[in-house]
Amino acid sequence: MALILGVESSCDETAAAMVRDGTAILSNVVLSQQVHALYGGVVPELASREHIRTVIPVMRRAIEDAAVERRDIEGVAVTVGPGLVGALVVGLSAARSFAWCLDIPLLPIHHIEGHLFAVKLAYPDEPFRFVALVVSGGHTELLDVEGEGRYRRLGQTRDDAAGEVFDKVAKMTDLPYPGGPEVDRVAARGDPRRHTFPKARLGKETCDFSFSGVKTAVRYRLRDDPSLASPGNLPDLLAGFQESVVGALVENSRRALRRTGRDTIAVCGGVAANSRLRAALASMAAEEGARFLVPPRRLCTDNGAMIASAGEYALRAGRIAPPDQGASAHLPLPFIG
């Protein structure tokens, strides 16, 4: 029954959590940085400074909330990439120091693998075998998950990530940061049939995505008719935009399910909190006779619990950080085959 402290600092959330046996969340502390709202997006240098200021208090709070003794902690899991390298280094330095002081293993975790383990946290009794749609501000990819540590890439975005496009369109229409949840909220009041946008056609055999075209189409639509950004018209515009992005995500997820023969589809990452995407994937899974797994929203966005859960597996697998463990902004996920 391993007790793991998880630390996450890859972007603009400073997070730490205590998880027992990979599935029991004892605490989960997430501090979202508000400083970036003024700039309409994450400023890497500011993110690093905020992590420096808050990472130790957040780790301390996670331990206190879990009501555990530090001597009982068996490992420290920390995100080492991908992400903002300065932000990653702050979390890694704090986690390394804590592990060294307690003489316990430091467990290096890939951020995407952490999101996959959010599914395990939400569904501890489900087999860890499914098609996973990982969709966030920095990542959009489809993975065939064959088991813990066994992943095959089925498709990925060729340009912008879905969450990135949500944020950029939100900025075009003067919605507050973070833009993704705002688009979801406003689009819920709109009619997606009023404004339709194309989905990129990359070929019948690929599961890759492309979202730069729909972003550009929204920009041109607003340039030609600025009134579409008015309060009365914006819900319809955003509903049509959102339907295009969600449609592409669902279409390729269906293709991936059929290609692999899996009977389960999971979605994880920050955009998995989008209400339209959750509903559309649930409908698609029902049509395909597949189970649909989606973590609660608190586990979709970046958090320490998913890192701690992945850390429990890393500890069992002997995946211990070397003394010179570093952070990488573009760390590749280890694939099989």
C-alpha positions as CSV (number, residue, x, y, z in Angstrom):
1,M,0.0,0.0,0.0
2,A,2.5,2.6,-1.2
3,L,2.0,6.2,0.0
4,I,3.1,8.6,-2.7
5,L,3.4,12.4,-2.8
6,G,2.7,13.8,-6.3
7,V,4.0,17.2,-7.4
8,E,2.8,18.9,-10.7
9,S,4.1,22.3,-12.0
10,S,4.2,21.9,-15.8
11,C,2.2,25.0,-16.6
12,D,0.2,27.4,-14.5
13,E,-1.1,25.2,-11.7
14,T,1.0,24.5,-8.6
15,A,-0.4,21.2,-7.4
16,A,0.5,18.4,-4.9
17,A,-1.4,15.4,-3.6
18,M,-1.1,12.4,-1.4
19,V,-2.3,9.1,-2.9
20,R,-2.3,5.6,-1.3
21,D,-1.9,2.5,-3.4
22,G,-2.3,4.4,-6.7
23,T,-6.1,4.9,-6.3
24,A,-7.0,6.4,-2.9
25,I,-6.8,10.2,-2.9
26,L,-6.0,11.4,0.6
27,S,-5.5,15.0,-0.4
28,N,-5.4,17.0,-3.7
29,V,-4.3,20.6,-3.5
30,V,-4.4,22.7,-6.7
31,L,-3.4,26.4,-6.8
32,S,-4.3,28.1,-10.1
33,Q,-2.2,31.1,-11.0
34,Q,-4.3,34.2,-11.5
35,V,-1.5,36.5,-12.6
36,H,-1.8,35.4,-16.3
37,A,-5.4,36.8,-16.7
38,L,-4.0,40.3,-17.4
39,Y,-2.1,39.0,-20.5
40,G,-4.7,36.6,-21.8
41,G,-2.4,33.6,-21.7
42,V,0.4,32.0,-19.7
43,V,3.6,34.0,-19.4
44,P,6.4,31.4,-18.7
45,E,8.6,33.6,-16.6
46,L,5.7,34.7,-14.4
47,A,4.6,31.0,-14.1
48,S,8.0,30.0,-12.8
49,R,8.1,32.8,-10.2
50,E,4.6,31.9,-8.9
51,H,5.7,28.2,-8.6
52,I,8.8,29.3,-6.6
53,R,6.5,31.3,-4.3
54,T,3.9,28.6,-3.8
55,V,5.3,25.1,-4.3
56,I,6.5,24.5,-0.8
57,P,3.3,25.7,0.9
58,V,1.2,23.6,-1.5
59,M,3.3,20.5,-0.8
60,R,3.0,21.1,3.0
61,R,-0.8,21.6,2.7
62,A,-1.1,18.3,0.8
63,I,0.7,16.4,3.5
64,E,-1.3,18.1,6.3
65,D,-4.7,17.5,4.6
66,A,-3.9,13.9,4.2
67,A,-3.1,13.6,7.9
68,V,-0.1,11.4,7.3
69,E,3.4,11.3,8.8
70,R,6.3,12.3,6.5
71,R,8.2,9.2,7.6
72,D,5.4,7.1,6.1
73,I,5.8,8.6,2.6
74,E,7.4,6.0,0.3
75,G,8.1,8.1,-2.8
76,V,7.9,11.5,-4.4
77,A,6.5,11.6,-8.0
78,V,7.0,14.7,-10.0
79,T,6.3,15.9,-13.5
80,V,9.5,16.2,-15.5
81,G,8.0,17.0,-18.9
82,P,6.7,18.1,-21.2
83,G,5.7,21.6,-20.2
84,L,7.2,25.0,-19.5
85,V,10.8,24.1,-18.7
86,G,11.2,26.8,-16.0
87,A,8.0,25.8,-14.3
88,L,9.0,22.1,-14.4
89,V,12.4,22.8,-12.9
90,V,10.8,24.5,-9.9
91,G,8.6,21.5,-9.1
92,L,11.5,19.0,-9.8
93,S,13.8,20.9,-7.5
94,A,11.3,21.0,-4.6
95,A,10.4,17.3,-5.1
96,R,14.1,16.3,-5.3
97,S,15.0,18.1,-2.1
98,F,12.0,16.6,-0.3
99,A,12.9,13.1,-1.5
100,W,16.6,13.6,-0.5
101,C,15.7,14.8,3.0
102,L,13.6,11.7,3.6
103,D,15.9,9.3,1.7
104,I,13.1,8.0,-0.5
105,P,12.9,7.5,-4.2
106,L,12.2,10.4,-6.7
107,L,9.8,9.2,-9.4
108,P,10.0,11.0,-12.7
109,I,6.5,11.2,-14.4
110,H,5.6,12.2,-18.0
111,H,2.7,14.7,-17.9
112,I,0.6,12.8,-20.5
113,E,1.0,9.5,-18.6
114,G,-0.2,11.4,-15.5
115,H,-3.4,12.3,-17.4
116,L,-3.9,8.6,-18.3
117,F,-3.6,7.7,-14.6
118,A,-6.4,10.2,-13.8
119,V,-8.6,7.6,-15.5
120,K,-7.3,4.9,-13.1
121,L,-8.1,7.2,-10.2
122,A,-11.7,7.7,-11.4
123,Y,-12.2,4.0,-12.4
124,P,-9.9,1.9,-10.1
125,D,-11.8,-1.3,-10.9
126,E,-11.7,-0.9,-14.7
127,P,-8.9,-2.6,-16.7
128,F,-6.2,-0.2,-17.7
129,R,-6.8,-0.9,-21.4
130,F,-8.6,1.6,-23.6
131,V,-8.4,4.1,-26.4
132,A,-7.5,7.4,-24.8
133,L,-8.2,10.8,-26.2
134,V,-5.8,13.1,-24.4
135,V,-6.9,16.7,-25.1
136,S,-5.6,19.8,-23.4
137,G,-4.1,23.2,-24.1
138,G,-0.8,21.7,-25.1
139,H,-1.7,18.2,-26.3
140,T,-4.2,16.5,-28.6
141,E,-3.5,12.9,-29.3
142,L,-5.1,9.5,-29.5
143,L,-3.4,6.6,-27.7
144,D,-4.0,2.9,-27.6
145,V,-3.4,2.0,-23.9
146,E,-2.4,-1.6,-23.6
147,G,-1.6,-1.5,-19.9
148,E,0.4,0.5,-17.4
149,G,3.5,1.9,-19.3
150,R,2.3,0.3,-22.6
151,Y,1.1,3.0,-25.1
152,R,0.8,3.2,-28.8
153,R,0.1,6.5,-30.6
154,L,-2.7,6.4,-33.0
155,G,-3.0,10.0,-34.0
156,Q,-2.0,13.5,-32.9
157,T,-2.5,17.1,-33.9
158,R,-0.4,18.4,-36.8
159,D,-0.6,22.0,-35.6
160,D,-2.6,23.6,-32.7
161,A,-3.9,21.6,-29.8
162,A,-7.7,21.7,-29.3
163,G,-7.4,23.6,-26.0
164,E,-5.0,26.1,-27.6
165,V,-7.6,26.8,-30.3
166,F,-10.3,27.3,-27.7
167,D,-8.2,29.8,-25.8
168,K,-7.2,31.7,-29.0
169,V,-10.8,32.0,-30.2
170,A,-11.8,33.1,-26.7
171,K,-9.2,35.9,-26.9
172,M,-10.5,36.9,-30.4
173,T,-13.9,37.4,-28.9
174,D,-12.7,39.2,-25.7
175,L,-13.7,36.5,-23.3
176,P,-11.7,36.4,-20.1
177,Y,-8.8,34.0,-19.5
178,P,-8.8,31.0,-19.2
179,G,-10.8,30.9,-22.4
180,G,-11.8,27.3,-22.8
181,P,-14.3,27.2,-19.9
182,E,-15.7,30.5,-21.1
183,V,-16.3,29.2,-24.6
184,D,-18.0,26.2,-23.2
185,R,-20.3,28.4,-21.0
186,V,-21.2,30.9,-23.8
187,A,-21.6,28.2,-26.5
188,A,-24.1,26.3,-24.4
189,R,-26.6,29.1,-25.1
190,G,-26.0,29.1,-28.9
191,D,-27.3,27.3,-31.9
192,P,-24.4,25.4,-33.7
193,R,-26.4,25.4,-36.9
194,R,-26.3,29.2,-37.4
195,H,-22.6,29.2,-38.1
196,T,-20.8,26.1,-39.5
197,F,-17.1,25.7,-39.8
198,P,-15.1,23.1,-41.8
199,K,-13.2,20.2,-40.2
200,A,-9.8,19.5,-41.7
201,R,-9.8,16.4,-44.0
202,L,-6.5,14.6,-43.6
203,G,-7.5,11.4,-45.2
204,K,-9.7,8.4,-44.3
205,E,-7.0,6.3,-42.8
206,T,-5.4,8.8,-40.4
207,C,-6.4,9.6,-36.8
208,D,-4.4,12.9,-36.9
209,F,-6.0,16.3,-36.2
210,S,-5.6,19.8,-37.6
211,F,-7.3,22.8,-35.9
212,S,-5.5,25.8,-37.3
213,G,-8.0,26.0,-40.1
214,V,-11.1,26.4,-37.9
215,K,-9.2,29.0,-35.9
216,T,-8.4,31.0,-39.0
217,A,-12.0,30.6,-40.3
218,V,-13.3,32.1,-37.1
219,R,-10.9,35.0,-37.4
220,Y,-12.0,35.8,-41.0
221,R,-15.7,35.5,-40.0
222,L,-15.2,38.1,-37.3
223,R,-13.2,40.3,-39.6
224,D,-16.0,40.3,-42.2
225,D,-18.7,40.8,-39.6
226,P,-17.6,42.2,-36.3
227,S,-21.2,42.1,-35.0
228,L,-20.8,38.4,-34.5
229,A,-18.8,39.2,-31.4
230,S,-21.8,41.0,-29.8
231,P,-23.5,39.5,-26.8
232,G,-26.5,38.6,-28.9
233,N,-24.6,36.8,-31.7
234,L,-21.6,35.4,-29.9
235,P,-23.3,32.2,-28.5
236,D,-24.2,31.0,-32.0
237,L,-20.7,31.8,-33.3
238,L,-19.0,29.9,-30.5
239,A,-21.5,27.0,-30.6
240,G,-20.6,26.5,-34.3
241,F,-16.9,26.7,-33.6
242,Q,-17.1,24.3,-30.7
243,E,-19.1,21.8,-32.8
244,S,-16.4,21.8,-35.4
245,V,-13.7,21.0,-32.9
246,V,-15.7,18.5,-31.0
247,G,-16.8,16.8,-34.2
248,A,-13.3,16.2,-35.3
249,L,-12.3,14.8,-31.9
250,V,-15.3,12.5,-31.9
251,E,-14.9,11.4,-35.5
252,N,-11.2,10.3,-35.0
253,S,-12.0,8.7,-31.6
254,R,-14.6,6.6,-33.4
255,R,-12.0,5.7,-36.0
256,A,-9.5,4.7,-33.4
257,L,-12.0,2.5,-31.5
258,R,-12.8,0.6,-34.7
259,R,-9.2,0.3,-35.7
260,T,-8.0,-1.1,-32.4
261,G,-11.1,-3.2,-31.6
262,R,-11.1,-1.9,-28.1
263,D,-14.4,-1.8,-26.2
264,T,-13.6,1.3,-24.1
265,I,-12.9,4.9,-24.9
266,A,-11.5,7.3,-22.3
267,V,-11.0,11.1,-22.4
268,C,-8.6,13.0,-20.2
269,G,-6.8,16.3,-20.1
270,G,-8.1,19.8,-19.4
271,V,-10.5,19.9,-22.4
272,A,-12.1,16.7,-21.1
273,A,-14.0,19.1,-18.8
274,N,-15.8,20.6,-21.8
275,S,-19.5,19.7,-21.5
276,R,-20.2,19.3,-25.2
277,L,-17.2,17.0,-25.7
278,R,-18.3,14.8,-22.8
279,A,-21.8,14.5,-24.2
280,A,-20.7,13.9,-27.8
281,L,-18.2,11.2,-26.8
282,A,-20.8,9.5,-24.5
283,S,-23.2,9.3,-27.5
284,M,-20.5,8.0,-29.8
285,A,-19.5,5.3,-27.4
286,A,-23.1,4.2,-27.0
287,E,-23.5,3.9,-30.7
288,E,-20.3,1.8,-30.9
289,G,-21.3,-0.4,-28.0
290,A,-18.3,0.8,-26.0
291,R,-17.8,1.9,-22.4
292,F,-17.0,5.6,-21.9
293,L,-14.7,6.7,-19.2
294,V,-14.2,10.3,-18.2
295,P,-12.7,11.5,-14.9
296,P,-14.5,14.1,-12.8
297,R,-13.6,17.7,-13.8
298,R,-11.2,18.2,-10.9
299,L,-9.0,15.3,-12.2
300,C,-9.2,16.5,-15.9
301,T,-7.2,19.7,-15.3
302,D,-3.6,19.5,-14.1
303,N,-3.4,18.1,-10.5
304,G,-1.0,16.2,-8.2
305,A,-3.2,13.2,-7.7
306,M,-2.7,11.9,-11.2
307,I,1.1,12.3,-10.9
308,A,1.1,10.5,-7.6
309,S,-1.0,7.6,-9.1
310,A,1.5,7.3,-12.0
311,G,4.2,7.5,-9.4
312,E,2.9,4.4,-7.6
313,Y,3.2,2.5,-10.9
314,A,6.7,3.9,-11.4
315,L,7.8,2.7,-8.0
316,R,6.5,-0.8,-8.7
317,A,8.3,-0.8,-12.1
318,G,11.5,0.4,-10.6
319,R,11.4,3.7,-12.6
320,I,13.5,5.7,-10.2
321,A,15.0,9.1,-11.2
322,P,18.8,9.1,-11.6
323,P,20.9,11.7,-9.6
324,D,21.1,13.9,-12.7
325,Q,17.4,13.8,-13.5
326,G,16.4,16.9,-15.5
327,A,13.3,18.5,-16.9
328,S,12.4,18.6,-20.6
329,A,10.0,20.9,-22.4
330,H,9.5,18.3,-25.1
331,L,9.8,15.0,-23.3
332,P,8.5,12.2,-25.6
333,L,6.2,9.7,-24.1
334,P,7.8,6.2,-24.2
335,F,5.9,4.0,-26.7
336,I,6.0,0.3,-27.4
337,G,6.2,-1.1,-30.9
